């Protein structure tokens, strides 16, 4: 299982709808609002890195109101 932490910058005024759509995305297991440079952090899981990338690029980044993302992959020690 691959887990990614998606840092999300949202367009002002579109936050609520964007968060609703992100929460409904298959593979996204949690979304939290944060303060600072980023507006939200989503946690996504997939069986492979390819599936995780597809979820982020095709689903999360295509949501109206998502301005920018950066993804941090969870590593195993």
mmCIF file of the N, C-alpha and C atoms, coordinates in Angstrom:
data_MODEL
# 
_entry.id   MODEL 
# 
loop_
_atom_site.group_PDB 
_atom_site.id 
_atom_site.type_symbol 
_atom_site.label_atom_id 
_atom_site.label_alt_id 
_atom_site.label_comp_id 
_atom_site.label_asym_id 
_atom_site.label_entity_id 
_atom_site.label_seq_id 
_atom_site.pdbx_PDB_ins_code 
_atom_site.Cartn_x 
_atom_site.Cartn_y 
_atom_site.Cartn_z 
_atom_site.occupancy 
_atom_site.B_iso_or_equiv 
_atom_site.pdbx_formal_charge 
_atom_site.auth_seq_id 
_atom_site.auth_comp_id 
_atom_site.auth_asym_id 
_atom_site.auth_atom_id 
_atom_site.pdbx_PDB_model_num 
ATOM 1   N N  . UNK A 1 1  ? 0.859   -1.184 0.000   1.00 0.00 ? 1  UNK A N  1 
ATOM 2   C CA . UNK A 1 1  ? 0.000   0.000  0.000   1.00 0.00 ? 1  UNK A CA 1 
ATOM 3   C C  . UNK A 1 1  ? 0.899   1.239  0.000   1.00 0.00 ? 1  UNK A C  1 
ATOM 4   N N  . UNK A 1 2  ? 0.555   2.193  -0.844  1.00 0.00 ? 2  UNK A N  1 
ATOM 5   C CA . UNK A 1 2  ? 1.277   3.458  -0.948  1.00 0.00 ? 2  UNK A CA 1 
ATOM 6   C C  . UNK A 1 2  ? 0.384   4.548  -0.376  1.00 0.00 ? 2  UNK A C  1 
ATOM 7   N N  . UNK A 1 3  ? 0.961   5.398  0.471   1.00 0.00 ? 3  UNK A N  1 
ATOM 8   C CA . UNK A 1 3  ? 0.191   6.493  1.086   1.00 0.00 ? 3  UNK A CA 1 
ATOM 9   C C  . UNK A 1 3  ? 0.844   7.820  0.721   1.00 0.00 ? 3  UNK A C  1 
ATOM 10  N N  . UNK A 1 4  ? 0.007   8.786  0.331   1.00 0.00 ? 4  UNK A N  1 
ATOM 11  C CA . UNK A 1 4  ? 0.491   10.115 -0.007  1.00 0.00 ? 4  UNK A CA 1 
ATOM 12  C C  . UNK A 1 4  ? -0.249  11.176 0.785   1.00 0.00 ? 4  UNK A C  1 
ATOM 13  N N  . UNK A 1 5  ? 0.495   12.188 1.194   1.00 0.00 ? 5  UNK A N  1 
ATOM 14  C CA . UNK A 1 5  ? -0.074  13.358 1.862   1.00 0.00 ? 5  UNK A CA 1 
ATOM 15  C C  . UNK A 1 5  ? -0.081  14.478 0.836   1.00 0.00 ? 5  UNK A C  1 
ATOM 16  N N  . UNK A 1 6  ? -1.278  14.919 0.447   1.00 0.00 ? 6  UNK A N  1 
ATOM 17  C CA . UNK A 1 6  ? -1.438  15.896 -0.626  1.00 0.00 ? 6  UNK A CA 1 
ATOM 18  C C  . UNK A 1 6  ? -1.688  17.266 -0.005  1.00 0.00 ? 6  UNK A C  1 
ATOM 19  N N  . UNK A 1 7  ? -0.724  18.160 -0.157  1.00 0.00 ? 7  UNK A N  1 
ATOM 20  C CA . UNK A 1 7  ? -0.867  19.539 0.310   1.00 0.00 ? 7  UNK A CA 1 
ATOM 21  C C  . UNK A 1 7  ? -1.610  20.295 -0.784  1.00 0.00 ? 7  UNK A C  1 
ATOM 22  N N  . UNK A 1 8  ? -2.687  20.974 -0.409  1.00 0.00 ? 8  UNK A N  1 
ATOM 23  C CA . UNK A 1 8  ? -3.579  21.570 -1.413  1.00 0.00 ? 8  UNK A CA 1 
ATOM 24  C C  . UNK A 1 8  ? -3.773  23.062 -1.163  1.00 0.00 ? 8  UNK A C  1 
ATOM 25  N N  . UNK A 1 9  ? -3.576  23.843 -2.226  1.00 0.00 ? 9  UNK A N  1 
ATOM 26  C CA . UNK A 1 9  ? -3.888  25.276 -2.189  1.00 0.00 ? 9  UNK A CA 1 
ATOM 27  C C  . UNK A 1 9  ? -5.201  25.451 -2.939  1.00 0.00 ? 9  UNK A C  1 
ATOM 28  N N  . UNK A 1 10 ? -6.163  26.128 -2.314  1.00 0.00 ? 10 UNK A N  1 
ATOM 29  C CA . UNK A 1 10 ? -7.497  26.283 -2.889  1.00 0.00 ? 10 UNK A CA 1 
ATOM 30  C C  . UNK A 1 10 ? -7.741  27.712 -3.365  1.00 0.00 ? 10 UNK A C  1 
ATOM 31  N N  . UNK A 1 11 ? -8.622  27.846 -4.337  1.00 0.00 ? 11 UNK A N  1 
ATOM 32  C CA . UNK A 1 11 ? -9.027  29.158 -4.843  1.00 0.00 ? 11 UNK A CA 1 
ATOM 33  C C  . UNK A 1 11 ? -10.030 29.756 -3.855  1.00 0.00 ? 11 UNK A C  1 
ATOM 34  N N  . UNK A 1 12 ? -9.793  30.980 -3.379  1.00 0.00 ? 12 UNK A N  1 
ATOM 35  C CA . UNK A 1 12 ? -10.740 31.606 -2.455  1.00 0.00 ? 12 UNK A CA 1 
ATOM 36  C C  . UNK A 1 12 ? -12.149 31.645 -3.036  1.00 0.00 ? 12 UNK A C  1 
ATOM 37  N N  . UNK A 1 13 ? -13.121 31.275 -2.204  1.00 0.00 ? 13 UNK A N  1 
ATOM 38  C CA . UNK A 1 13 ? -14.519 31.266 -2.606  1.00 0.00 ? 13 UNK A CA 1 
ATOM 39  C C  . UNK A 1 13 ? -14.993 29.912 -3.123  1.00 0.00 ? 13 UNK A C  1 
ATOM 40  N N  . UNK A 1 14 ? -14.057 29.025 -3.471  1.00 0.00 ? 14 UNK A N  1 
ATOM 41  C CA . UNK A 1 14 ? -14.429 27.710 -3.991  1.00 0.00 ? 14 UNK A CA 1 
ATOM 42  C C  . UNK A 1 14 ? -14.036 26.585 -3.038  1.00 0.00 ? 14 UNK A C  1 
ATOM 43  N N  . UNK A 1 15 ? -13.600 26.956 -1.834  1.00 0.00 ? 15 UNK A N  1 
ATOM 44  C CA . UNK A 1 15 ? -13.083 25.964 -0.884  1.00 0.00 ? 15 UNK A CA 1 
ATOM 45  C C  . UNK A 1 15 ? -14.086 24.870 -0.539  1.00 0.00 ? 15 UNK A C  1 
ATOM 46  N N  . UNK A 1 16 ? -15.287 25.253 -0.191  1.00 0.00 ? 16 UNK A N  1 
ATOM 47  C CA . UNK A 1 16 ? -16.283 24.293 0.278   1.00 0.00 ? 16 UNK A CA 1 
ATOM 48  C C  . UNK A 1 16 ? -16.603 23.228 -0.766  1.00 0.00 ? 16 UNK A C  1 
ATOM 49  N N  . UNK A 1 17 ? -16.888 23.658 -1.990  1.00 0.00 ? 17 UNK A N  1 
ATOM 50  C CA . UNK A 1 17 ? -17.205 22.710 -3.064  1.00 0.00 ? 17 UNK A CA 1 
ATOM 51  C C  . UNK A 1 17 ? -16.007 21.832 -3.398  1.00 0.00 ? 17 UNK A C  1 
ATOM 52  N N  . UNK A 1 18 ? -14.825 22.433 -3.425  1.00 0.00 ? 18 UNK A N  1 
ATOM 53  C CA . UNK A 1 18 ? -13.619 21.671 -3.743  1.00 0.00 ? 18 UNK A CA 1 
ATOM 54  C C  . UNK A 1 18 ? -13.362 20.601 -2.683  1.00 0.00 ? 18 UNK A C  1 
ATOM 55  N N  . UNK A 1 19 ? -13.490 20.946 -1.424  1.00 0.00 ? 19 UNK A N  1 
ATOM 56  C CA . UNK A 1 19 ? -13.266 19.979 -0.351  1.00 0.00 ? 19 UNK A CA 1 
ATOM 57  C C  . UNK A 1 19 ? -14.286 18.849 -0.401  1.00 0.00 ? 19 UNK A C  1 
ATOM 58  N N  . UNK A 1 20 ? -15.530 19.175 -0.718  1.00 0.00 ? 20 UNK A N  1 
ATOM 59  C CA . UNK A 1 20 ? -16.561 18.149 -0.850  1.00 0.00 ? 20 UNK A CA 1 
ATOM 60  C C  . UNK A 1 20 ? -16.185 17.148 -1.940  1.00 0.00 ? 20 UNK A C  1 
ATOM 61  N N  . UNK A 1 21 ? -15.735 17.656 -3.090  1.00 0.00 ? 21 UNK A N  1 
ATOM 62  C CA . UNK A 1 21 ? -15.362 16.781 -4.205  1.00 0.00 ? 21 UNK A CA 1 
ATOM 63  C C  . UNK A 1 21 ? -14.114 15.957 -3.877  1.00 0.00 ? 21 UNK A C  1 
ATOM 64  N N  . UNK A 1 22 ? -13.155 16.562 -3.209  1.00 0.00 ? 22 UNK A N  1 
ATOM 65  C CA . UNK A 1 22 ? -11.932 15.836 -2.845  1.00 0.00 ? 22 UNK A CA 1 
ATOM 66  C C  . UNK A 1 22 ? -12.266 14.716 -1.865  1.00 0.00 ? 22 UNK A C  1 
ATOM 67  N N  . UNK A 1 23 ? -13.109 15.000 -0.882  1.00 0.00 ? 23 UNK A N  1 
ATOM 68  C CA . UNK A 1 23 ? -13.502 13.967 0.094   1.00 0.00 ? 23 UNK A CA 1 
ATOM 69  C C  . UNK A 1 23 ? -14.206 12.788 -0.582  1.00 0.00 ? 23 UNK A C  1 
ATOM 70  N N  . UNK A 1 24 ? -14.921 13.057 -1.678  1.00 0.00 ? 24 UNK A N  1 
ATOM 71  C CA . UNK A 1 24 ? -15.665 12.013 -2.380  1.00 0.00 ? 24 UNK A CA 1 
ATOM 72  C C  . UNK A 1 24 ? -14.798 11.211 -3.356  1.00 0.00 ? 24 UNK A C  1 
ATOM 73  N N  . UNK A 1 25 ? -13.553 11.594 -3.511  1.00 0.00 ? 25 UNK A N  1 
ATOM 74  C CA . UNK A 1 25 ? -12.664 10.925 -4.455  1.00 0.00 ? 25 UNK A CA 1 
ATOM 75  C C  . UNK A 1 25 ? -12.233 9.561  -3.925  1.00 0.00 ? 25 UNK A C  1 
ATOM 76  N N  . UNK A 1 26 ? -12.368 8.542  -4.756  1.00 0.00 ? 26 UNK A N  1 
ATOM 77  C CA . UNK A 1 26 ? -11.946 7.200  -4.371  1.00 0.00 ? 26 UNK A CA 1 
ATOM 78  C C  . UNK A 1 26 ? -10.439 7.195  -4.122  1.00 0.00 ? 26 UNK A C  1 
ATOM 79  N N  . UNK A 1 27 ? -10.046 6.639  -2.992  1.00 0.00 ? 27 UNK A N  1 
ATOM 80  C CA . UNK A 1 27 ? -8.637  6.600  -2.608  1.00 0.00 ? 27 UNK A CA 1 
ATOM 81  C C  . UNK A 1 27 ? -8.272  7.652  -1.585  1.00 0.00 ? 27 UNK A C  1 
ATOM 82  N N  . UNK A 1 28 ? -9.067  8.717  -1.490  1.00 0.00 ? 28 UNK A N  1 
ATOM 83  C CA . UNK A 1 28 ? -8.820  9.751  -0.479  1.00 0.00 ? 28 UNK A CA 1 
ATOM 84  C C  . UNK A 1 28 ? -9.478  9.288  0.816   1.00 0.00 ? 28 UNK A C  1 
ATOM 85  N N  . UNK A 1 29 ? -8.671  9.131  1.856   1.00 0.00 ? 29 UNK A N  1 
ATOM 86  C CA . UNK A 1 29 ? -9.195  8.597  3.117   1.00 0.00 ? 29 UNK A CA 1 
ATOM 87  C C  . UNK A 1 29 ? -9.452  9.673  4.169   1.00 0.00 ? 29 UNK A C  1 
ATOM 88  N N  . UNK A 1 30 ? -8.865  10.862 3.989   1.00 0.00 ? 30 UNK A N  1 
ATOM 89  C CA . UNK A 1 30 ? -9.084  11.937 4.967   1.00 0.00 ? 30 UNK A CA 1 
ATOM 90  C C  . UNK A 1 30 ? -8.700  13.268 4.339   1.00 0.00 ? 30 UNK A C  1 
ATOM 91  N N  . UNK A 1 31 ? -9.376  14.331 4.750   1.00 0.00 ? 31 UNK A N  1 
ATOM 92  C CA . UNK A 1 31 ? -9.053  15.695 4.313   1.00 0.00 ? 31 UNK A CA 1 
ATOM 93  C C  . UNK A 1 31 ? -9.196  16.607 5.517   1.00 0.00 ? 31 UNK A C  1 
ATOM 94  N N  . UNK A 1 32 ? -8.181  17.438 5.753   1.00 0.00 ? 32 UNK A N  1 
ATOM 95  C CA . UNK A 1 32 ? -8.211  18.376 6.874   1.00 0.00 ? 32 UNK A CA 1 
ATOM 96  C C  . UNK A 1 32 ? -7.838  19.769 6.406   1.00 0.00 ? 32 UNK A C  1 
ATOM 97  N N  . UNK A 1 33 ? -8.555  20.766 6.911   1.00 0.00 ? 33 UNK A N  1 
ATOM 98  C CA . UNK A 1 33 ? -8.191  22.159 6.662   1.00 0.00 ? 33 UNK A CA 1 
ATOM 99  C C  . UNK A 1 33 ? -7.006  22.518 7.551   1.00 0.00 ? 33 UNK A C  1 
ATOM 100 N N  . UNK A 1 34 ? -6.089  23.322 7.015   1.00 0.00 ? 34 UNK A N  1 
ATOM 101 C CA . UNK A 1 34 ? -4.927  23.765 7.784   1.00 0.00 ? 34 UNK A CA 1 
ATOM 102 C C  . UNK A 1 34 ? -4.720  25.255 7.523   1.00 0.00 ? 34 UNK A C  1 
ATOM 103 N N  . UNK A 1 35 ? -3.892  25.877 8.321   1.00 0.00 ? 35 UNK A N  1 
ATOM 104 C CA . UNK A 1 35 ? -3.559  27.288 8.153   1.00 0.00 ? 35 UNK A CA 1 
ATOM 105 C C  . UNK A 1 35 ? -2.109  27.399 7.730   1.00 0.00 ? 35 UNK A C  1 
ATOM 106 N N  . UNK A 1 36 ? -1.806  28.389 6.915   1.00 0.00 ? 36 UNK A N  1 
ATOM 107 C CA . UNK A 1 36 ? -0.434  28.594 6.466   1.00 0.00 ? 36 UNK A CA 1 
ATOM 108 C C  . UNK A 1 36 ? -0.368  28.647 4.956   1.00 0.00 ? 36 UNK A C  1 
ATOM 109 N N  . UNK A 1 37 ? 0.731   28.182 4.412   1.00 0.00 ? 37 UNK A N  1 
ATOM 110 C CA . UNK A 1 37 ? 0.947   28.226 2.965   1.00 0.00 ? 37 UNK A CA 1 
ATOM 111 C C  . UNK A 1 37 ? -0.060  27.371 2.213   1.00 0.00 ? 37 UNK A C  1 
ATOM 112 N N  . UNK A 1 38 ? -0.511  26.275 2.822   1.00 0.00 ? 38 UNK A N  1 
ATOM 113 C CA . UNK A 1 38 ? -1.473  25.363 2.212   1.00 0.00 ? 38 UNK A CA 1 
ATOM 114 C C  . UNK A 1 38 ? -2.818  25.502 2.918   1.00 0.00 ? 38 UNK A C  1 
ATOM 115 N N  . UNK A 1 39 ? -3.892  25.184 2.214   1.00 0.00 ? 39 UNK A N  1 
ATOM 116 C CA . UNK A 1 39 ? -5.240  25.315 2.772   1.00 0.00 ? 39 UNK A CA 1 
ATOM 117 C C  . UNK A 1 39 ? -5.798  24.003 3.306   1.00 0.00 ? 39 UNK A C  1 
ATOM 118 N N  . UNK A 1 40 ? -5.324  22.885 2.753   1.00 0.00 ? 40 UNK A N  1 
ATOM 119 C CA . UNK A 1 40 ? -5.838  21.581 3.167   1.00 0.00 ? 40 UNK A CA 1 
ATOM 120 C C  . UNK A 1 40 ? -4.768  20.517 2.954   1.00 0.00 ? 40 UNK A C  1 
ATOM 121 N N  . UNK A 1 41 ? -4.901  19.440 3.709   1.00 0.00 ? 41 UNK A N  1 
ATOM 122 C CA . UNK A 1 41 ? -4.059  18.262 3.514   1.00 0.00 ? 41 UNK A CA 1 
ATOM 123 C C  . UNK A 1 41 ? -4.991  17.065 3.358   1.00 0.00 ? 41 UNK A C  1 
ATOM 124 N N  . UNK A 1 42 ? -4.814  16.355 2.258   1.00 0.00 ? 42 UNK A N  1 
ATOM 125 C CA . UNK A 1 42 ? -5.584  15.138 2.024   1.00 0.00 ? 42 UNK A CA 1 
ATOM 126 C C  . UNK A 1 42 ? -4.646  13.944 2.143   1.00 0.00 ? 42 UNK A C  1 
ATOM 127 N N  . UNK A 1 43 ? -5.159  12.857 2.661   1.00 0.00 ? 43 UNK A N  1 
ATOM 128 C CA . UNK A 1 43 ? -4.401  11.616 2.719   1.00 0.00 ? 43 UNK A CA 1 
ATOM 129 C C  . UNK A 1 43 ? -5.039  10.655 1.732   1.00 0.00 ? 43 UNK A C  1 
ATOM 130 N N  . UNK A 1 44 ? -4.223  10.138 0.835   1.00 0.00 ? 44 UNK A N  1 
ATOM 131 C CA . UNK A 1 44 ? -4.711  9.210  -0.180  1.00 0.00 ? 44 UNK A CA 1 
ATOM 132 C C  . UNK A 1 44 ? -3.916  7.920  -0.113  1.00 0.00 ? 44 UNK A C  1 
ATOM 133 N N  . UNK A 1 45 ? -4.588  6.809  -0.389  1.00 0.00 ? 45 UNK A N  1 
ATOM 134 C CA . UNK A 1 45 ? -3.948  5.501  -0.394  1.00 0.00 ? 45 UNK A CA 1 
ATOM 135 C C  . UNK A 1 45 ? -4.280  4.777  -1.684  1.00 0.00 ? 45 UNK A C  1 
ATOM 136 N N  . UNK A 1 46 ? -3.327  3.987  -2.155  1.00 0.00 ? 46 UNK A N  1 
ATOM 137 C CA . UNK A 1 46 ? -3.531  3.173  -3.352  1.00 0.00 ? 46 UNK A CA 1 
ATOM 138 C C  . UNK A 1 46 ? -2.630  1.948  -3.269  1.00 0.00 ? 46 UNK A C  1 
ATOM 139 N N  . UNK A 1 47 ? -2.926  0.959  -4.093  1.00 0.00 ? 47 UNK A N  1 
ATOM 140 C CA . UNK A 1 47 ? -2.121  -0.265 -4.097  1.00 0.00 ? 47 UNK A CA 1 
ATOM 141 C C  . UNK A 1 47 ? -0.743  -0.035 -4.689  1.00 0.00 ? 47 UNK A C  1 
ATOM 142 N N  . UNK A 1 48 ? -0.656  0.861  -5.691  1.00 0.00 ? 48 UNK A N  1 
ATOM 143 C CA . UNK A 1 48 ? 0.626   1.119  -6.351  1.00 0.00 ? 48 UNK A CA 1 
ATOM 144 C C  . UNK A 1 48 ? 0.864   2.621  -6.468  1.00 0.00 ? 48 UNK A C  1 
ATOM 145 N N  . UNK A 1 49 ? 2.108   2.975  -6.728  1.00 0.00 ? 49 UNK A N  1 
ATOM 146 C CA . UNK A 1 49 ? 2.446   4.382  -6.944  1.00 0.00 ? 49 UNK A CA 1 
ATOM 147 C C  . UNK A 1 49 ? 1.748   4.906  -8.191  1.00 0.00 ? 49 UNK A C  1 
ATOM 148 N N  . UNK A 1 50 ? 1.616   4.066  -9.210  1.00 0.00 ? 50 UNK A N  1 
ATOM 149 C CA . UNK A 1 50 ? 0.922   4.479  -10.427 1.00 0.00 ? 50 UNK A CA 1 
ATOM 150 C C  . UNK A 1 50 ? -0.533  4.835  -10.131 1.00 0.00 ? 50 UNK A C  1 
ATOM 151 N N  . UNK A 1 51 ? -1.217  4.006  -9.345  1.00 0.00 ? 51 UNK A N  1 
ATOM 152 C CA . UNK A 1 51 ? -2.619  4.284  -8.996  1.00 0.00 ? 51 UNK A CA 1 
ATOM 153 C C  . UNK A 1 51 ? -2.737  5.568  -8.173  1.00 0.00 ? 51 UNK A C  1 
ATOM 154 N N  . UNK A 1 52 ? -1.800  5.762  -7.252  1.00 0.00 ? 52 UNK A N  1 
ATOM 155 C CA . UNK A 1 52 ? -1.817  6.989  -6.439  1.00 0.00 ? 52 UNK A CA 1 
ATOM 156 C C  . UNK A 1 52 ? -1.622  8.209  -7.327  1.00 0.00 ? 52 UNK A C  1 
ATOM 157 N N  . UNK A 1 53 ? -0.657  8.140  -8.258  1.00 0.00 ? 53 UNK A N  1 
ATOM 158 C CA . UNK A 1 53 ? -0.434  9.286  -9.151  1.00 0.00 ? 53 UNK A CA 1 
ATOM 159 C C  . UNK A 1 53 ? -1.647  9.580  -10.008 1.00 0.00 ? 53 UNK A C  1 
ATOM 160 N N  . UNK A 1 54 ? -2.300  8.526  -10.485 1.00 0.00 ? 54 UNK A N  1 
ATOM 161 C CA . UNK A 1 54 ? -3.500  8.709  -11.306 1.00 0.00 ? 54 UNK A CA 1 
ATOM 162 C C  . UNK A 1 54 ? -4.604  9.392  -10.500 1.00 0.00 ? 54 UNK A C  1 
ATOM 163 N N  . UNK A 1 55 ? -4.776  8.983  -9.249  1.00 0.00 ? 55 UNK A N  1 
ATOM 164 C CA . UNK A 1 55 ? -5.794  9.613  -8.390  1.00 0.00 ? 55 UNK A CA 1 
ATOM 165 C C  . UNK A 1 55 ? -5.495  11.093 -8.211  1.00 0.00 ? 55 UNK A C  1 
ATOM 166 N N  . UNK A 1 56 ? -4.241  11.417 -7.954  1.00 0.00 ? 56 UNK A N  1 
ATOM 167 C CA . UNK A 1 56 ? -3.870  12.823 -7.714  1.00 0.00 ? 56 UNK A CA 1 
ATOM 168 C C  . UNK A 1 56 ? -4.002  13.649 -8.986  1.00 0.00 ? 56 UNK A C  1 
ATOM 169 N N  . UNK A 1 57 ? -3.435  13.158 -10.073 1.00 0.00 ? 57 UNK A N  1 
ATOM 170 C CA . UNK A 1 57 ? -3.433  13.938 -11.316 1.00 0.00 ? 57 UNK A CA 1 
ATOM 171 C C  . UNK A 1 57 ? -4.798  14.003 -11.992 1.00 0.00 ? 57 UNK A C  1 
ATOM 172 N N  . UNK A 1 58 ? -5.493  12.879 -12.050 1.00 0.00 ? 58 UNK A N  1 
ATOM 173 C CA . UNK A 1 58 ? -6.761  12.835 -12.780 1.00 0.00 ? 58 UNK A CA 1 
ATOM 174 C C  . UNK A 1 58 ? -7.958  13.268 -11.949 1.00 0.00 ? 58 UNK A C  1 
ATOM 175 N N  . UNK A 1 59 ? -7.880  13.062 -10.649 1.00 0.00 ? 59 UNK A N  1 
ATOM 176 C CA . UNK A 1 59 ? -9.036  13.344 -9.795  1.00 0.00 ? 59 UNK A CA 1 
ATOM 177 C C  . UNK A 1 59 ? -8.848  14.621 -8.970  1.00 0.00 ? 59 UNK A C  1 
ATOM 178 N N  . UNK A 1 60 ? -7.887  14.614 -8.064  1.00 0.00 ? 60 UNK A N  1 
ATOM 179 C CA . UNK A 1 60 ? -7.736  15.731 -7.120  1.00 0.00 ? 60 UNK A CA 1 
ATOM 180 C C  . UNK A 1 60 ? -7.371  17.021 -7.840  1.00 0.00 ? 60 UNK A C  1 
ATOM 181 N N  . UNK A 1 61 ? -6.381  16.981 -8.723  1.00 0.00 ? 61 UNK A N  1 
ATOM 182 C CA . UNK A 1 61 ? -5.929  18.208 -9.388  1.00 0.00 ? 61 UNK A CA 1 
ATOM 183 C C  . UNK A 1 61 ? -6.936  18.734 -10.403 1.00 0.00 ? 61 UNK A C  1 
ATOM 184 N N  . UNK A 1 62 ? -7.900  17.901 -10.815 1.00 0.00 ? 62 UNK A N  1 
ATOM 185 C CA . UNK A 1 62 ? -8.896  18.362 -11.782 1.00 0.00 ? 62 UNK A CA 1 
ATOM 186 C C  . UNK A 1 62 ? -10.124 18.976 -11.112 1.00 0.00 ? 62 UNK A C  1 
ATOM 187 N N  . UNK A 1 63 ? -10.182 18.944 -9.789  1.00 0.00 ? 63 UNK A N  1 
ATOM 188 C CA . UNK A 1 63 ? -11.315 19.527 -9.069  1.00 0.00 ? 63 UNK A CA 1 
ATOM 189 C C  . UNK A 1 63 ? -11.281 21.042 -9.225  1.00 0.00 ? 63 UNK A C  1 
ATOM 190 N N  . UNK A 1 64 ? -12.434 21.610 -9.602  1.00 0.00 ? 64 UNK A N  1 
ATOM 191 C CA . UNK A 1 64 ? -12.520 23.067 -9.713  1.00 0.00 ? 64 UNK A CA 1 
ATOM 192 C C  . UNK A 1 64 ? -12.322 23.667 -8.332  1.00 0.00 ? 64 UNK A C  1 
ATOM 193 N N  . UNK A 1 65 ? -11.385 24.583 -8.222  1.00 0.00 ? 65 UNK A N  1 
ATOM 194 C CA . UNK A 1 65 ? -11.077 25.206 -6.939  1.00 0.00 ? 65 UNK A CA 1 
ATOM 195 C C  . UNK A 1 65 ? -9.723  24.782 -6.394  1.00 0.00 ? 65 UNK A C  1 
ATOM 196 N N  . UNK A 1 66 ? -9.137  23.738 -6.986  1.00 0.00 ? 66 UNK A N  1 
ATOM 197 C CA . UNK A 1 66 ? -7.784  23.338 -6.588  1.00 0.00 ? 66 UNK A CA 1 
ATOM 198 C C  . UNK A 1 66 ? -6.809  24.135 -7.436  1.00 0.00 ? 66 UNK A C  1 
ATOM 199 N N  . UNK A 1 67 ? -5.998  24.932 -6.769  1.00 0.00 ? 67 UNK A N  1 
ATOM 200 C CA . UNK A 1 67 ? -5.070  25.814 -7.468  1.00 0.00 ? 67 UNK A CA 1 
ATOM 201 C C  . UNK A 1 67 ? -3.691  25.173 -7.625  1.00 0.00 ? 67 UNK A C  1 
ATOM 202 N N  . UNK A 1 68 ? -3.244  24.448 -6.586  1.00 0.00 ? 68 UNK A N  1 
ATOM 203 C CA . UNK A 1 68 ? -1.907  23.864 -6.609  1.00 0.00 ? 68 UNK A CA 1 
ATOM 204 C C  . UNK A 1 68 ? -1.851  22.707 -5.630  1.00 0.00 ? 68 UNK A C  1 
ATOM 205 N N  . UNK A 1 69 ? -0.983  21.730 -5.895  1.00 0.00 ? 69 UNK A N  1 
ATOM 206 C CA . UNK A 1 69 ? -0.779  20.630 -4.962  1.00 0.00 ? 69 UNK A CA 1 
ATOM 207 C C  . UNK A 1 69 ? 0.690   20.262 -4.904  1.00 0.00 ? 69 UNK A C  1 
ATOM 208 N N  . UNK A 1 70 ? 1.075   19.690 -3.790  1.00 0.00 ? 70 UNK A N  1 
ATOM 209 C CA . UNK A 1 70 ? 2.367   19.040 -3.624  1.00 0.00 ? 70 UNK A CA 1 
ATOM 210 C C  . UNK A 1 70 ? 2.088   17.765 -2.863  1.00 0.00 ? 70 UNK A C  1 
ATOM 211 N N  . UNK A 1 71 ? 2.684   16.673 -3.306  1.00 0.00 ? 71 UNK A N  1 
ATOM 212 C CA . UNK A 1 71 ? 2.428   15.393 -2.658  1.00 0.00 ? 71 UNK A CA 1 
ATOM 213 C C  . UNK A 1 71 ? 3.689   14.875 -1.971  1.00 0.00 ? 71 UNK A C  1 
ATOM 214 N N  . UNK A 1 72 ? 3.519   14.458 -0.726  1.00 0.00 ? 72 UNK A N  1 
ATOM 215 C CA . UNK A 1 72 ? 4.595   13.850 0.037   1.00 0.00 ? 72 UNK A CA 1 
ATOM 216 C C  . UNK A 1 72 ? 4.256   12.375 0.194   1.00 0.00 ? 72 UNK A C  1 
ATOM 217 N N  . UNK A 1 73 ? 5.191   11.508 -0.195  1.00 0.00 ? 73 UNK A N  1 
ATOM 218 C CA . UNK A 1 73 ? 4.957   10.072 -0.069  1.00 0.00 ? 73 UNK A CA 1 
ATOM 219 C C  . UNK A 1 73 ? 5.450   9.584  1.280   1.00 0.00 ? 73 UNK A C  1 
ATOM 220 N N  . UNK A 1 74 ? 4.657   8.702  1.880   1.00 0.00 ? 74 UNK A N  1 
ATOM 221 C CA . UNK A 1 74 ? 5.069   8.105  3.149   1.00 0.00 ? 74 UNK A CA 1 
ATOM 222 C C  . UNK A 1 74 ? 6.124   7.046  2.858   1.00 0.00 ? 74 UNK A C  1 
ATOM 223 N N  . UNK A 1 75 ? 7.200   7.086  3.605   1.00 0.00 ? 75 UNK A N  1 
ATOM 224 C CA . UNK A 1 75 ? 8.274   6.124  3.416   1.00 0.00 ? 75 UNK A CA 1 
ATOM 225 C C  . UNK A 1 75 ? 8.308   5.101  4.525   1.00 0.00 ? 75 UNK A C  1 
ATOM 226 N N  . UNK A 1 76 ? 8.834   3.957  4.224   1.00 0.00 ? 76 UNK A N  1 
ATOM 227 C CA . UNK A 1 76 ? 8.988   2.905  5.223   1.00 0.00 ? 76 UNK A CA 1 
ATOM 228 C C  . UNK A 1 76 ? 10.416  2.904  5.742   1.00 0.00 ? 76 UNK A C  1 
ATOM 229 N N  . UNK A 1 77 ? 10.569  2.685  7.027   1.00 0.00 ? 77 UNK A N  1 
ATOM 230 C CA . UNK A 1 77 ? 11.914  2.618  7.618   1.00 0.00 ? 77 UNK A CA 1 
ATOM 231 C C  . UNK A 1 77 ? 12.375  1.201  7.718   1.00 0.00 ? 77 UNK A C  1 
# 
